[in-house]
């Protein structure tokens, strides 16, 4: 069972550092996570088969 650590820790982080800081940091982490596959050649070659064929 996966545990959403980020969602569970957000209220505590917002109380400690402020809502705006947590939101901006979270947005930055999300942007980096979306851009990393563009920089790693092995991830650029992954193909997604949407027809269910193997």
CORGI-V631758 format. One line per field, one symbol per residue. phi: phi as a letter, one per 30 degrees, with the letter a starting at -180 (. if undefined). psi: psi as a letter, one per 20 degrees, with the letter a starting at -180 (. if undefined). A space follows every 10 residues. Layout:
BEGIN
phi=???
psi=???
END
This chain:
BEGIN
phi=.dcdedddde ddddddcjdd dddddddddd dddddeedcc edddcdcccc cidc
psi=oqpmgghhig hghhhgiqgg ghggghhggg gghhhghhio hhhhipppoi ijq.
END
